[in-house]
Amino acid sequence: MAKRRRFSASHKAKVALAAARDDKTTAELAAKFAVHASQVTAWKKQLLAGMPELFADGRSRQKIGRAHV
């Protein structure tokens, strides 16, 4: 029985960013990165869902408003 392959976070990010660019098809990316097409789609969805959190600074509007008053 074959072992499952484990991919690093940087590899997943590379694949997801390539998929988000939309310049190649999912099948082309899957062949290029040697992963299944469903993995490309899943990692792209995960990237797009998590992007807003990258730019969140953790402060709420109330705290900012009180500091300036």
N, C-alpha and C positions, 0 to 999 in steps of 0.2 A: 504494500500500500504506500502510495506517495505521500510525502509530508506536505503540509500547507506552506505556501510561501508567505513570508511576512515582509511587508514593505515599510520602509522608514517614512517618517513624517515628511521629510524633505522630498522624497520620491513622489509621495501622494500629492504634495503641494505642486510639484512640477507638472504632474499629469493634469491636475485640476485647473491650473492656470492655462495650460495649453488648450484644454477643453473650453474654458471660459472665453478664450479669444475667438472661437467660432470660425477659424480659418480652415480647419480640417474636419472631416467627419469623425464621428465616434469610432467607427471601424478603423479608419486610418490611424488614429491616435492609439487605439488598442494594439494594433500591429506594431507601431513604432516603439511603444513602451513595454510590449510583451505582457499585457494584462488583458483581462476579459472586458468586453465593451460595457457590461453592466457596472464594473468597477469604475470605469471612466465616468459614467453617468452619476454614480453614487458619490464619488469624490467631488465632482463638480457641484452637485446639489449641496454637499456639506460645506464647500467653500463659499458658495453664494449665501447660504443660510447664516454663516458665521461672520461674514464681512462687516455687518453693522457693529458688532462687538469690538472690532479692531479699532474703531474710531471713537468709541465711548470713553469718556474721561472719568466716569464714575461719580461725577458731581451732579447733584440735582439742581434744578432751577431755583428752588427755595433757598438753598445755601448761597448760591451766587447772588441772588437778589438781596439778601440780608447783609451780605458783606459790603455791598456798594451803597447801602442806605445810611 
